[in-house]
Amino acid sequence: MKKNSLTEAGPTEHSANNATEPNGNARIDALNQIFALFKRNYHNQFFKAYSSETDVNATKRLWLDALKRFEPRVQMLAARAIIENNEFLPTLAAMIKACETSSALGLPEPHAAFLEACRAPSPKAGNRWSHLAVYYAGRAADWYFLQNNNEYVAYPIFKQHYQEVCDRVRLGEHLEPPQKPALESDRNKPADKETARTHFSKLRKALDL
């Protein structure tokens, strides 16, 4: 089977035309991955809905055309959100709604969010985040932990926190921007005369002068 084909025997004229569009091959790859995810997560429902490979490929062609306004990354985010939050195999309408939500929210995919969190300079609160969910997930996972452990140890912990934050965002929670650290006052700035006199008076009393 060709990697970018929607059918086992090879691309149809319709899928070949889609492959020539901008990101065409990426869209086909994303859709194949999405249906593979659905097949694994909704096994019995999937085979009940699609009794043959012909049914699967016909549905893929329909979805490919209907979802072409969404970037492949958005489609994958939507599919992951569906399998994490829904017990039933989604319809095309449900998939479009999930894509619209993911696109509007601008949530990066988990691994990209993990790399962003690990590479963010300090102070973290002052960083320009692609989405505040990344900041809150990194804070929950602990910045020191993320920067001082291998990815195979740190990523699962971060991913768990990130998915929890993303779920809250999808449910409508508004994430407040973190308070940026206050600028350190200039320690070399001379104190005014009254302040200096007060400090000197306290010092004299403390030294019993």
N, C-alpha and C positions, 0 to 999 in steps of 0.2 A: 504494500500500500504506500502510495506517495505521501510524504509527510504533510503536505499542504492540501491534500485532497479531501473532499467531503464524502467520497465513496471509496470502497475498497478497490474497484476496478480501475480507478483513475478519475481525474476531474471531468465534470460535465462542462458543457459550453458555458453554463451559467457560473459555475464556480471558477472556471478559467478566467472569465471576464472579471469576476470579483478579485482574483489574484493580481490583475493588472492595475487595479485601483490603488491609490495611496494607502499604504499599510495593508494591502489586500491579503498578502500571505500571512501577516501577523494576525489579521482578523480570523482567517481560517484556522490558524494554529490555536488561537484563543478559544474559538468555538469548539474545536475538537477536544481541547482540554476541559472545557466546561461540561461537555456531555460525558466525558470520562469521569469527572467528579460526580455528576448526577448518577451515573451508572453505579458507582461504588457506594454512594451514600443512600440512594433510594432504590436499591437493587430490585426488590419485588415489584415496587410501583413502576420502575423504569421498564421492566420487561412486560408488565401488564399494559402499559401505555404504548410501547413500541414492540410489537410482536415479531418484527422482522427488520433486517438491516435496511431494507427499502424504506420502511417507515421512518427509521432513524435519519437516513440521508435526506428524505423529503422534508422532515422537520428542520434539519440543519440548514437546508437551503432557504427555507422560510425565515428562520431566525437570522441567518447571515444578512439577508436583505433588510429585515426589520430593525436590526441592531447596528446597522452600518454607521449611524450618526454618533455612536459611542466609541471612544478609543478602546483598543483591546485591553488596556490596563483597567479601565473602568468596568468593562464586562467581567473581567476576572474578579475584581473586588466585589461586584454585585453577586456573582455566583458563590463566592466564599461566604458573603453575608447571608445568603439564602440557606446554604447547607448548615450554617452555624445557628440559625434562628428559626428554621421551619422544618417541620416533620414531613411535609408533603412535597412531592415532585412539583416544581413550579410550572405554571403556564407561561406562554410568551408575554402575556400582560403583566404577570408578576415579575418576570425578568426585566421588562422595560421599566417598570416602577422602581425596581432595585437599582438599575443602572442610573436612572434619573436622580435617585437619592444619593448614590455614591459619587456621581459626577458633581452634584451641587455641593456636597459636603467637602470634597477635595481631600479625602483621607488617603494618604499614601499606603501602598501595600506593606504588610508587616515587616518584611526583610529590609526594604528601603527605609522604613521608619527606624528600624534597629540600627542601621548604619549611620543614619542621621543623628540619632541619640548618642552613639558612641563617639562620633567625630565632632560633636558640638563643642565649641570652646567655652571656657568659664569666663564670667558667671553665666550659668545656664539660663537664668531668668532673663538675661539681656539678649539672648540669641534670637535671630529671626527664624522662627520655625515654619516649616511648610504647613503644619497644622499643630494647634496646641495639644492635640491628643498625643503627639510624639513626646512633648515635654512632660506631660502628666504621667505617661507610661514610664518614661525614663526615671522620673523622680520616684515613682512607686517601686520600680525595680532596684533603685539605688545607683546613683552615678558611679560611685567607687566600685561597686560590684561589676557594673557593665565594663568599666575600663580596665579591670584587673583580673578578668576571667576570659578564657577562650570562648569563641563564639558558640561552640556546641554546648557549653554550660550556660552562658549568659542569654543566648537568643531565646530558648524556650521560656525562660522566666519573663523576659521582656515581652515576648509575644502574648503570653497569658494576660499580662497587665494591659497591653495595648488593645487586645480584643475586648477586654472589659470596658476600657474607656471608649472605644469605638461604638460598642453597643449602647452606651449611655448617650453618645452623641446622636446616634441613629434614632434614639427614642425622644430626641428633642432637647437634651440637656445642653445648656450654653456654658462653655468653658471660659472662665474668667482669665484674662492675661495675668501672668505672675507679676508680682511687684518687682520692678527693677531695683537692684541694690542702689542705695543712696550714694551719691558721690562723696568720697572721703573729704572732709574739711581740710583746708590748708593748715597744716600744723605749724607752718612757719609764719603765719599771719600774726602780727603782734596784737596782743590784747589791748582793749581800750584802757585808759587811765583808771577809770572807776573799777573795772574788773581786776586790773593788776593790783590796785590798792586793797581791794577786798581779800584777794588771795594772799597778799603780803601780810595783812593783819591776821589772817587765820594761821599762817605759818609762824608768826611771832608768838601767838598764844600757844600753839602746839609745842614750840621750843622753850616756852616760859621765858621769853626775853623781855 
